[in-house]
Amino acid sequence: MLAAAAVVVVVGTVSGVISAAGEGRGTDEARPDTSASPRLVPLPAVPSASPSPTVSASPSARPRRTSPSPSATPRAKKKQQTAPVSTALYRHPASRVLDWVRAHPGDPRRPLIESRIADRPAAVWFADWSPDTVTARVKAVTSGGAAQGRVPVVVAYTIPDRDCGGHSEGGAPSLAAYDEWIDRFAAGLGGGEVVVILEPDSVAQADCLSAGQRADRFASLARAGRVIKEANPRARVYFDAGHSGWHAPAKQADLLRQAGAASSASSDGIFSNVSNFHGTADEIAYDRAVLDALGGPSGLGAVIDTSRNGNGAPADGEWCDPAGRTLGRAPTLSTGEARIDAYLWVKLPGESDGCQGEPGSFSPSYAYDLAR
């Protein structure tokens, strides 16, 4: 086996960007934007030593250590509503990298980290079990994006038995509780465009569950996709496809089909490489193979986490803050590649997998190395 996905700090935080719970800082809403507004056009690709740079932006899909509502709207119209109109992604004003940039104006590493990482849009993770506040916290992000005419990316990451009890263990206490949490998560999505990354590792890493547990999890994931799309028909929901160094496409497609990813009622497609390092070209080929095997509507696509994949995955399979990695492709909703809907920074570059610092903490030295 080859990779679990996300090392995160889950006590009141989100991986990649600080959650509304504010890293235990006592706030239930996203902080006001105190930085310059992001640019109104997609940013150019980040230069890289690799001929095909790529990037990923949230806590890592880490390679296993053995390896390198019912709606009156017809379905067709509902699917049309989910097609992105805006090509500009939203940069949430609360993140650990922005905190560091604001607190260290004189640090010589600051200009590079700010321009290459902090100024780029990244995903906002909802990884803490806080059902009473999740609606307001999601709304703070989606309303911020809507106010700027930009598309936010949010990550739902509270599935029970998360990470099979590994570094990112946690999540909801039961699937019934998870279903309730998803209802509240969806209630904050509003009516604007939003990309939802639904539960990293939840499908690719399901082998640790019994057959019955997998079936129950997959039923909850399919329900989650339906609830999200019914709450906001313009939401685009993507399901966990692992990455190109993990399961064979046919196996991954079979698991995804069981989880509802082939149904337009639940899904807009798949995501891959979250928190991992596999090159963009490899991920494009892999995702297309998974989509071909998955079947379903022709409009299903894929998004790729490109935040740290500029040099590809380490040959030795190291997953924890490996040296020699670089930023990959800049986040964009315009890839120019058939069936590839977006390159996203799901894991924020510079947030540690647990070796450069505590899992999910920001390491300026690691960020600087990635950005050079």
Buried (B, 14 or more C-beta within 10 A) or exposed (E): BBBBBBBBBBEBBBBBBBBBBBBEEEBBBBBEBEBEEBEEEBBEBBEBEBEBBBBBBBBBBBBBEEBBEEEEEEEEEBBEBBEBEBEBBBBBBBBBBBBBBEEBEEBEBBEBBBEBBBBBBBBBBBBBBBBEBBBBBBBBBBBBBBEBEBBBBBBBBBBBBBBBEBBBEBBBEEBEBBBEBBBBBBBBBBEBBBBBBBBBBBBBBBEBBEEEBBBBBBBBBBBBBBBBBBBBBBBBBBBBBBBBBBBEBEBBBBBBBBBBBBBBBBBBBBBBBBBBBBBBBBBBEBBBBBBEBBEBBEBBBBBBBBBBBBBBBBEEBBBBBBEEBBBBBBBBBEBEBEBBBBBBBBBBBBBBBBBBBEBBBBBBEBBBBBBE
